[in-house]
Amino acid sequence: MIDPQPSGYITVRHAFELFIGTWPEPEILADRQKLTDVRLEQFRYALGHDQLRVQVTFPERDGLFDIPPALWSAAGFPELEILHDDVPKHAPDAWRPYVGRTLFIREDGFRTWLLHNGYQPPPEPTDFDDPSQLATWTVPMVCAWISERNIESVRWQMSQWRRAHGWPDASLALAAIGRSVLLGEGEEAGEEEEEDNPAHFDSMSSMKELTRAGESGTITAMGMSSTTGQPAPLQPSDWTYGRLEFDGKLAERWRVGATLFTALTFRRDEVQVRWPANVDRQAAPSMPLTAPIGRGSRTPSAECRVILAFITDRYNGSWPADLTNAKVAERARAWAEETQERRAEYLPVGIIDESTVRRLRKRGVDGRIKLPTSAE
């Protein structure tokens, strides 16, 4: 049980999670577990040298009491004290007086320490537009709402918010690929134990629901028409006879005959009236400001985007049946170097390999997502 949190304090675990999400990240840390290990050593050093002062409360006593810094550097250092809310029963003998107690750090002191050491605290929602107050939403934002009815999920489809976390711009294609592929996990890596992640959702099902609403005239969309070069509303017949496509950067566009509608937007209030908030869904746990500790906590892998862009450009969005996964990976690497698809905003870029291609194919990306050629 977590002790009552004193005003102005955060738990050591929360502080460490915030530290995990700070920038810059060492270049070697494409692997999130390596990042956790390196940051754990840095955090442990700060605790052991009194750069960060940890305190506890006791039910029968008033005030807060310091944890001796030497405990953090002693033999048998209990790393789990950082990764859990309170001191576990299996802690070393020196920690026995603190078993069951929650470890706290002053929040202002922690943030001062971060800045002093050159780390930038993770973005705060209050520094960005509130999606619930915006007049219009994009396609990924609307589909996230339809699927999850959760403002936090909508926030993770906002480009500014994603870029602040080192993520590429939102796309239904990225959401449809699935969390385990985008996070670079192995094929068997916890598919039944995936943490709630509002950045990924069933985008194709929600897009179908949005299309049906457009056909019935219960929702209105505006887009830039390639025919007139001006904003124009989509008519119900446009939804019936049109189709969803993606450009070379995986941004959504709606094709009706020879006309392309891009930069689609929807009125937020209209969307929320058509798909009211679900109290149960709104209460669902949301993704923390920083990625959770442990497996599967990386930002989305850029190699997936490169491979999809390669398939889009060279094979009209369909996997070449005559090429092995290894050969696709080889050609995608060469294509990426030629076209400079690896952009700094998507760093760190992992190695494009056979296993990444296999995971994309296994998820049936080509069967669910139509990726047009760059010439269209």
TALINLIN-V78534 format. One record per residue. N is the residue number from 1. D_FIRST is the distance of its C-alpha to the first C-alpha in Angstrom with 2 decimals. Layout:
n={N & N}
d_first={D_FIRST & D_FIRST}
This chain:
n={1 & 2 & 3 & 4 & 5 & 6 & 7 & 8 & 9 & 10 & 11 & 12 & 13 & 14 & 15 & 16 & 17 & 18 & 19 & 20 & 21 & 22 & 23 & 24 & 25 & 26 & 27 & 28 & 29 & 30 & 31 & 32 & 33 & 34 & 35 & 36 & 37 & 38 & 39 & 40 & 41 & 42 & 43 & 44 & 45 & 46 & 47 & 48 & 49 & 50 & 51 & 52 & 53 & 54 & 55 & 56 & 57 & 58 & 59 & 60 & 61 & 62 & 63 & 64 & 65 & 66 & 67 & 68 & 69 & 70 & 71 & 72 & 73 & 74 & 75 & 76 & 77 & 78 & 79 & 80 & 81 & 82 & 83 & 84 & 85 & 86 & 87 & 88 & 89 & 90 & 91 & 92 & 93 & 94 & 95 & 96 & 97 & 98 & 99 & 100 & 101 & 102 & 103 & 104 & 105 & 106 & 107 & 108 & 109 & 110 & 111 & 112 & 113 & 114 & 115 & 116 & 117 & 118 & 119 & 120 & 121 & 122 & 123 & 124 & 125 & 126 & 127 & 128 & 129 & 130 & 131 & 132 & 133 & 134 & 135 & 136 & 137 & 138 & 139 & 140 & 141 & 142 & 143 & 144 & 145 & 146 & 147 & 148 & 149 & 150 & 151 & 152 & 153 & 154 & 155 & 156 & 157 & 158 & 159 & 160 & 161 & 162 & 163 & 164 & 165 & 166 & 167 & 168 & 169 & 170 & 171 & 172 & 173 & 174 & 175 & 176 & 177 & 178 & 179 & 180 & 181 & 182 & 183 & 184 & 185 & 186 & 187 & 188 & 189 & 190 & 191 & 192 & 193 & 194 & 195 & 196 & 197 & 198 & 199 & 200 & 201 & 202 & 203 & 204 & 205 & 206 & 207 & 208 & 209 & 210 & 211 & 212 & 213 & 214 & 215 & 216 & 217 & 218 & 219 & 220 & 221 & 222 & 223 & 224 & 225 & 226 & 227 & 228 & 229 & 230 & 231 & 232 & 233 & 234 & 235 & 236 & 237 & 238 & 239 & 240 & 241 & 242 & 243 & 244 & 245 & 246 & 247 & 248 & 249 & 250 & 251 & 252 & 253 & 254 & 255 & 256 & 257 & 258 & 259 & 260 & 261 & 262 & 263 & 264 & 265 & 266 & 267 & 268 & 269 & 270 & 271 & 272 & 273 & 274 & 275 & 276 & 277 & 278 & 279 & 280 & 281 & 282 & 283 & 284 & 285 & 286 & 287 & 288 & 289 & 290 & 291 & 292 & 293 & 294 & 295 & 296 & 297 & 298 & 299 & 300 & 301 & 302 & 303 & 304 & 305 & 306 & 307 & 308 & 309 & 310 & 311 & 312 & 313 & 314 & 315 & 316 & 317 & 318 & 319 & 320 & 321 & 322 & 323 & 324 & 325 & 326 & 327 & 328 & 329 & 330 & 331 & 332 & 333 & 334 & 335 & 336 & 337 & 338 & 339 & 340 & 341 & 342 & 343 & 344 & 345 & 346 & 347 & 348 & 349 & 350 & 351 & 352 & 353 & 354 & 355 & 356 & 357 & 358 & 359 & 360 & 361 & 362 & 363 & 364 & 365 & 366 & 367 & 368 & 369 & 370 & 371 & 372 & 373 & 374 & 375 & 376}
d_first={0.00 & 3.80 & 6.44 & 9.37 & 11.63 & 15.05 & 18.09 & 19.80 & 16.99 & 15.27 & 12.75 & 14.71 & 13.87 & 15.26 & 18.14 & 19.00 & 19.11 & 21.42 & 23.43 & 23.92 & 25.49 & 27.88 & 31.57 & 33.84 & 32.96 & 35.13 & 37.80 & 36.81 & 33.48 & 34.52 & 32.02 & 28.49 & 27.19 & 29.71 & 28.43 & 24.87 & 26.36 & 28.60 & 26.08 & 23.64 & 26.49 & 27.32 & 23.80 & 23.60 & 27.02 & 26.04 & 23.09 & 25.35 & 28.23 & 26.48 & 27.16 & 23.53 & 21.84 & 18.17 & 16.55 & 13.53 & 12.91 & 12.88 & 12.35 & 15.96 & 17.61 & 18.68 & 18.78 & 17.51 & 18.51 & 19.93 & 19.05 & 22.58 & 23.91 & 25.53 & 22.29 & 22.17 & 25.71 & 25.77 & 26.61 & 23.83 & 22.03 & 18.53 & 18.68 & 15.38 & 13.79 & 15.27 & 14.55 & 10.77 & 8.15 & 7.56 & 10.30 & 10.72 & 12.58 & 15.77 & 16.16 & 19.70 & 20.76 & 21.00 & 17.26 & 16.52 & 16.12 & 13.19 & 11.20 & 7.44 & 8.41 & 8.26 & 11.91 & 13.97 & 17.61 & 20.07 & 20.92 & 24.62 & 24.91 & 23.39 & 25.81 & 28.65 & 28.02 & 28.15 & 31.44 & 32.90 & 32.51 & 34.05 & 31.09 & 30.96 & 27.66 & 27.08 & 28.72 & 27.20 & 28.04 & 29.59 & 32.17 & 33.57 & 35.14 & 32.95 & 33.98 & 33.68 & 36.39 & 38.81 & 42.11 & 42.38 & 40.29 & 41.45 & 41.70 & 38.41 & 36.60 & 38.18 & 37.49 & 33.83 & 33.63 & 35.61 & 33.42 & 29.94 & 30.55 & 27.96 & 28.93 & 26.70 & 28.80 & 31.92 & 30.89 & 30.75 & 34.38 & 35.58 & 37.65 & 36.74 & 32.99 & 33.53 & 35.94 & 33.56 & 31.23 & 34.20 & 34.60 & 38.04 & 39.11 & 37.85 & 39.92 & 39.82 & 41.15 & 38.20 & 35.73 & 37.82 & 37.92 & 34.29 & 31.14 & 31.67 & 35.20 & 34.56 & 31.71 & 34.05 & 32.08 & 33.96 & 35.26 & 32.82 & 29.85 & 27.06 & 29.04 & 26.84 & 23.53 & 24.40 & 21.74 & 22.53 & 25.10 & 26.91 & 29.73 & 31.03 & 32.06 & 34.96 & 37.51 & 40.61 & 39.74 & 38.86 & 42.08 & 44.07 & 42.64 & 43.51 & 46.99 & 47.58 & 46.66 & 49.12 & 51.82 & 51.43 & 51.64 & 48.34 & 46.99 & 48.99 & 48.76 & 50.63 & 51.64 & 54.15 & 57.20 & 58.99 & 62.19 & 62.33 & 59.94 & 58.52 & 55.40 & 56.10 & 54.29 & 53.89 & 55.82 & 54.74 & 57.39 & 55.90 & 52.72 & 54.82 & 57.07 & 54.87 & 52.31 & 49.32 & 49.98 & 48.38 & 50.14 & 50.03 & 46.76 & 45.20 & 45.46 & 46.21 & 49.72 & 51.51 & 55.02 & 57.64 & 60.89 & 61.87 & 59.53 & 56.09 & 53.55 & 51.08 & 48.32 & 47.44 & 45.50 & 44.45 & 43.84 & 40.13 & 40.68 & 42.92 & 40.38 & 37.61 & 40.06 & 41.18 & 37.65 & 35.40 & 31.69 & 29.67 & 26.67 & 24.73 & 25.65 & 24.89 & 21.29 & 20.95 & 18.71 & 20.94 & 21.71 & 20.26 & 22.98 & 23.15 & 23.32 & 20.19 & 20.06 & 21.96 & 24.84 & 26.64 & 25.70 & 29.23 & 31.17 & 33.79 & 36.48 & 39.82 & 41.73 & 41.02 & 42.60 & 45.54 & 46.21 & 46.14 & 48.39 & 50.73 & 50.96 & 51.58 & 54.33 & 56.15 & 55.62 & 55.21 & 51.58 & 52.26 & 51.51 & 54.79 & 55.42 & 57.71 & 55.26 & 52.72 & 49.17 & 50.19 & 53.23 & 51.29 & 48.91 & 51.95 & 53.71 & 50.62 & 50.23 & 53.91 & 53.75 & 50.75 & 52.69 & 55.78 & 54.20 & 51.54 & 48.80 & 46.16 & 45.31 & 43.28 & 40.84 & 39.69 & 39.15 & 38.08 & 40.43 & 39.86 & 42.71 & 44.37 & 44.70 & 45.54 & 41.96 & 41.14 & 44.27 & 43.45 & 39.99 & 41.62 & 44.32 & 41.95 & 40.15 & 43.59 & 43.55 & 47.32 & 47.45 & 45.06 & 45.88 & 49.41 & 49.76 & 53.21 & 55.41 & 55.42 & 59.01 & 58.16}
